[in-house]
Amino acid sequence: MLPVLGAVIASLWGITPVVAEGGQIEVFLTVKTPDPNSKAKDDAPTIEATIVGGPTVPVEKFVITDPSAKPPVTLKASALRPYTAGTETIAVAFVINGQEVWIGNDEIEAEESPARHLGILKNLKQALQTVPFATAGPAGSKGVLISYGDKAEVKVPMGPIGNITAEALGTQRDYYKKFGTSMVEGINLAISELHNVTASRKALIVVCDGNDTNNEAAKGQLQNLKKQALGEKIQTFAIIYKGELSEPGNVITTMIPTASTVSNAEGIASSIQAILSRMADRYYLSFPGYDVKSNFGFQWDGKQHDLVIKIDKDDTDPVSLTLAPAWQPPKKGGFPWWILIVSIVGFLLLLIILAKVFGKKEEPMPMPMPVMQQAAPEAPKPAGPMKTVMIGAGGDSDGFPIVGWLVPLNGQNAYQTYRLRSGGTKIGTAPPSDIVVNDGFMSTEHCQINCSPAGFTLVDPGSTNGCYVNDRKVQKHDLVDNDMITLGKTNFKFKSIN
């Protein structure tokens, strides 16, 4: 079987192993409920799969199976979308050495000047023409270009990643008389830019000679930057090119041990291309939850099922997925006999009414009878107060919520229903969260809702933007039915059944 490193609760980010580096594949499954405002709102939910590091094969080569069903249920994929057609936007910070000699000054200095150096810029701009920055990520992906010499500066502000081009590097004049190599300052600025942008995935690419103006001080600073990048889930890459006067050795490996070394501009361009291709190591599949034509599909019973995806001829390991919300296939109706019966009865009643109306003979008016005075009936005695009894799951009056839901009221998943798990349900922008919401103002694991005999309790483990219940910021809150929960910029309605 193809080895599977993750499941629904695994993280969608990190250093992702790809097929070329060992044949490892990650599979992530989620349930997509029909839009309640569409005509297909009564259709079965569908299953969305993210395949990381999988082989590229046609859509008909993918099937999903529930081997525990009797008989086993197998359905073919209905759609295959490449990485660039997904919603996992990326933000990439490119940091490049801007020291004059490393860049080059032969267009400025006279030919006989001993300070004249060819540098890398002209060849690098030509080599980068082949790198498709604009299509490096899905729509909405962003990029920033930073150079460092005596100090770090933003050359292309954070914006659409297509703004990063070879021409954006500028000319030799932009780097003239910049003799410092403030690499640490450049990386620190890049991490700050990435911190302030919203994206599903983030990456840092450093193109350098490996050294800083003060290598000894840089070692400790780079260690701290490594921890900071790890904490913010920023994937880091470095490409080392030694210029004509570059010092031997490097300190960039203190932060990025996997830094690669190249010998020319083409090597830099191909390394950047390889990094961007590595980030596009995933694609997305849609599977129907039920095939109406064959009257065959999954059992949507609200329970966990171990599902297996077959890619061409190879099976992945089972991935657990809760098939919720509960759904039943529509019952096939036969001939509408009740319509025929109601029609016949109505016709007979019409005949009887017509016979009564037109066949009625005139009868003599009866003599009026004397009216007898009767005593007014005694008013009923008022009844005692009614008792209201709360019936719990066991039939007693001490019941507690046994089922809870979250319903987003805005955003991409508005009005979808998410059932809360027994025990605990994590909510965030990516697995390991159980409920995944595409909201750039939420944390990866924003909060958790715990279920116990006492009810449901919302707990904030330390999210960046906090949790609000009924417009009040909370760290821990016991939820009641119809509470309004605000996470990031997404509002949820909490619903429960007693």
N, C-alpha and C positions, 0 to 999 in steps of 0.2 A: 504493500500500500504506500501511497504518497504520504510522507510524514507531515503531520499538521502541527504547527507550533502554537496555534491560538484557537480560541472559540469566541462566542459572543462576548464574554466578559474579559477577553484579553485586550491589551492596548493596541490602538490603531497606529501608534507612532513609536519610534525607536529605531535602532539599527536593524533594518529588516533584512534577513537573509534571503537571497534570491536564488533561482535555479542554478545560475552559472557558478554560484559559490557553494554548491553542495546539494542541490536538488531539493531544498527545503521549501515548503509551501505553507502559507497561512490561509485559513478560511474563516470568514466572519459572516454570521447569519443574523438577519433582523426580519421582523414582520412588518409589512406595510398594509394598513387597513384602507378600504375604499374611501374615497372622498364622500362625506355624508351629503354634500350638495350636488353630487353628480347623479346621472341616471343609473349608474352602475353601483349605487351605494349598497344594494343588497347582494352584490357579488361576494365571493369568498375572498378573504385576505390573500395577499401574495407574499412570497418569500424573496427577499433581496439578499444576494450573496456578494461579498467582496473577496476576490481571489488575489492574494499577494504572492508574486513569484511563480505563478502557474504558467504552463505552456500556452502558446497562442494557437488555438484551434477554432474551427467554425462553431457557431452557436448550437448546431444540432449535435455536437459531440459532448454536450453537457446534459446530465440527468441528475435528479435528486431522488433519493429513496428513503422511505421509512421502513426499515427491515422488521420492526417490531409489530407492524400492522398485519392483520390476518384477513386476506392475503397481503403480502408486502405491497406498498404503494410506490410507484415509480412514475415521475412526471418529467417531461423534457423542458429545457429552458425556453422561455418565450422571447427573451431579448438579451443581447450582449452589448455592453457599452465600454468603450476604451476609457483609460484614465482621464483623458482630457474632456470627456463628456460627463464626468462625475461631478460631485460637489465638494470633494476634498481639496479645497484651494491650498496653494502653497505661497509662502513668502520667503524670498531668498535674498540674503545680503551678500553682495560681492565686494570683497576688500582687496585692493590691489596696491602693490608697492609703488609709491610715487616719487621715489628718490631720483634726482636728475640723471645720475650716471647709469642707473639701472634702466630708466626709461629711454635715455639717449638724448644727445644734443647736437648731432652732426648737421642738422638743418639750421642751427643757430651759430655755433662756433666756426671760426675760419678753419680751412683745411690744415693749415700749418700749426694750429693751436694745439699744445700738448693736452689741453683740457677737453679736446673733442673726442666723443665716444659715440659709437653707433647705437648701442642700447637695443631694447626689445620692442619698443612701441610700434614702429612701422610694420614689422613682420607680424606682431601680435594682432594688430587691427585687421590685417589681411587674412590671417588664419581664423579669426573669430567671425568672419563673414559667413562661415558654414554652420555656425551654431544657431539653431532655431530657438532663440530666447522667447519669442512671442508665443510659441506653442509648447512651452515647457510645463504648463499646468492647465487645469480647468479654467473656465471663465471666472474672472475675479481674482486670479493669482497676481501677486505683487512682487516687486523687486526694488532694491536700492543699491546704488554704486557708490563706494567710498574709497578714496585714495588716502595714503598717508606718506608724508615726507617729514618736514620739520614738525608738522602737526597733522591731525586727521581732519578731513573735510568731506562733505557730501557732494558728489559730482552729479548724481541723478537722484532726486528725492524719491522716497517711497511712493510708488504708484504702480500702474499696470506694468507687468513684467516685460511686455513688449517694448517699453521705453529703454530697456537695457540693450544696447547695440554696440557694435564695434566702434562706430563714430562717436558714441557717448564718451569714449576714453579721452577725446580731445586731441590736442597737438603737443609737441615737445615744449612749446612755449608755456603751456599750462603747468609744467613741472620744472621749469628753468629756475635755477638758484635754490632749489629745495634739496638740501644735502642730508637732512636727517632721515632716520628710519623709525618713526614712532609707530611700530607695528602694534604694540599693546594698546595704544590709544585708538588706533583704527578698529581693532577687534572690539574694544569696549564700546565704541560708538555704534558699531553694527549690532551688537546685542541689545543696546538701548533702542535702536530703531525697530528691531524685531519684537521687543517687549511691547511696544506701543501699537502694533498692528494686529488685526484680527485675521487669523487663518487657521485652517485645520492642521497644517504641517508647516514647519519652519526649518530653514537650513542656512548655514554660514559657509561660504567658500572663500578661502584666503589664498591669494596668488602673491607669492613673496620670495625673498631669497633666504628665508628662515631665520633672519636675525633682527634684533631690535637695537636701537642706539645704546641701550644699557642692558646687555644680556643677563647680567647677574640679577639685577632687580626684576627683569622681565620674567624670570623663572617662577618666582612666587606669585606674581601677578597673573601669569597664564594659568597657574594651578587654580586660582580663585575664579578666573573666567571659565575654566572647564567645569567647575561645580555649578556656576551660574547658568551656563548653557544647558547642562544636564537637568537642572531644576526647572528650566523653562521649556524642556523638550525640544531643544534646538539641535538638529543633527549637524555635525561639524566636519568639514573637509579642508585640506590644505594641499597646495601644489607649489613645490619649491623649484625655482629656476635661479641658478647662480649667474649673476651678471659679471662683467669684465673685472670689476673691482670688489666683488662681494667677498666678505670674510668667510673662511671655512667654517664648517659646523652649522648648527642651527639650534634655536630654542623653541620653535613652533611645535616640535614634537612633545614638548612638555604638556601642551594642551591637546594636541591632535597627534597621537602616536602613529596613526595610519597615513600620515602625510606622504604623498608621492613626489618623486623627483624626476624632472624632465630636463631635456637638454636644448630645447628650441621652442619657438612660438607655436609650431604645429602640435607639440606635445602638450602645451598649456591648453590649446583649444580642444584637443581630443579628450583631455582629462575632464574639462568642464562638461563636454558633451556626454561623457560616460556618467558623470555625477547626475546630470539632469535626467538621463535615461534610467538610472537606478531609482530615482524618485518616482518615475512613471512605471513602477514595477507591479502595477495592479490593474485589474479590470473588474467590471461589475456585471452581475447576472440577475435576471428576473425569472422566477419560477411561479407558475400558477398554483394557487392553493387547492384548486378543484377544476377538473376538466368537465365542463357542462356537456360537451358532445358525447363523451364516453360515460358520463354519469359516474365519475371515478375521481377520487382525490384523497387528501389527508383528512384525518379525524381531528377537527378543531374542537378539542375538549378542554382547553385551558390547562393542559398538563405538559410536562416536559417530554420531548421525544428526541431520540438520538438519530439524527439524519446524516446520510452519507451522500456526498457528491461524487459522481464518476466523471472524470475528465478523460475523454476518449476511451481508453480501455483500463484505466487505473482508478481505483477507489481511494478517496481520502479516508482518514479515520473519522469515526462518528463525531458529530458536533451537536451538543445539546441545544435545543430551542423550545421555548414554551409556545405551543400552538394556541394562542389567544389573540383576540377575543373568541369566545365560543361562537360557533357558527354551524348551521345545519343546511344541507342542500335543499332546495325547494322541492316540495312533493309534486309528483306528476299527477295531474288530474285527468279523469276519464270523461265520458260524456256528461254534460251538466244536466243530469236528470232533475235536479231540484228546480231548474228554470222551467222545464216542461210541466212538472207537477204544479208549480205556482201558477203557470199560465192557464192550465185546465181548471184549477179551483177558482181562479179569478173569473174565467168565462162563465162557469156555472153560477157563481154569485151574481154576476151581471144579469143572467137570464132570470134568476129568482126575483131580483129587484124589479126588472121590467115587468114580470108577471104580476107582482104585487101592485105596481103603480097603475098599470093599464087594466087590470082585471078586477079592481076593487069596486064593489057596489056601494051606492049611497045608503047609509043607514039613518033611521030617525034619531034626532038629538035626544039624549036621555034627560029626564027631569032632574033638576038640581036637587040635591040632598041637603038636608039641614046640617050645618056645621056644628059639631060637638066641641065644646070648650074642653081642652085637655091641659092638664097641669104640665108646666115646663119640666123637662127631664133634669134630674139632679146632675150638677156639674161634676166631672171626674175629679177625684182627689189627686193632688199633685204627687208625682212620683219622686222618689228619693234621688240623690245625686248619683250619676253614672260613674263607674270606675274605669279609668284608663290603665291598661296593663301592657307593658313592653314584653313581647315574647322573644326570647333569645334563640340561639341556634339549637339549644337542647330542649326548648319548649318551656323554659322557666322565665321568670320576670327579671333575671339578672343577666340578660343578654348583652353582648358586646359586638361591635362591628366585625363581621366575619369576611366581608369583601370590601375592597377599596379600589378606587380608580383615580387617575389624574387625567384631566382633559385640557390640552392646550387650547387657549382661546385666540391665539394669534401666531404668526410665524408660518413656516412651511408645513408644519404638521398640525395646523389648526383643526380642532374638533375631532382629532383621532383619540381613541380611547386606550389608555395604558393601564392595565390591571396591576395593582401592587402585589408583590410577592409576600408570602408568609415568611416572617423572619425579618427581612430587610430588602429594600429596593434602592439601588444607587441611581442618581440622576446626574447627567453631565453631557459634555459635547462629544465624547467618544468612549468606547469600551475601555476599561472594565465596567462602565456604567451599564445598568440594566435598561434604562430609558435614555436613548441617545437623541439629543436635540441640537440642531444646527443653529446655535446662537453664540456669536462671537464674544458676547459679554458674560458668558457662563464659563466656569472652570471645567476641566476634563472630568473631575469627580466633584460636582458642585455641592451636593448634599445627599442625605440618605433618609428614607422614611422607614421606620421600624414598626413592625406589627407585633402586638402582644395581647393577652386577654384584656388589658386595660384600654386598648384602642390603638390608634396610629400616632406616632410621634415623629416630627421632623427634626433632624439634627444637622447643623452646619459644621462640618469638620474643619472649616477654615478657608472657605472660598474667597476668591479675590473681591468680588462685588457684593457678597453677602446674600442672605435669604430674607424675604419679607412675607409676612402673613397678614392679610388684611391691611396692607400699607404700613406695617410695623416691622422693623428689623428684629430678627430673632436669632438666637443661637440654638435654642431647643424649644419646641412648641408642640403641645398636644392638639392634634387636629380634630375638628368637628366638621360635620357634613356642611358643604357649601363654602368652606373656607377658601379665600382667594390667595394663592401662593404666587409670588413673583420671584423668578430666578433669572438674573441677567435682564433681558428685555422681553422675556416670555412670561405671560400670565397663565396659570393653571387653575382650574376649578377642581377642588377635592370633593369626591363623592364617595359615600359609603352606604352599605346596606346592613341594617340591624336584624 
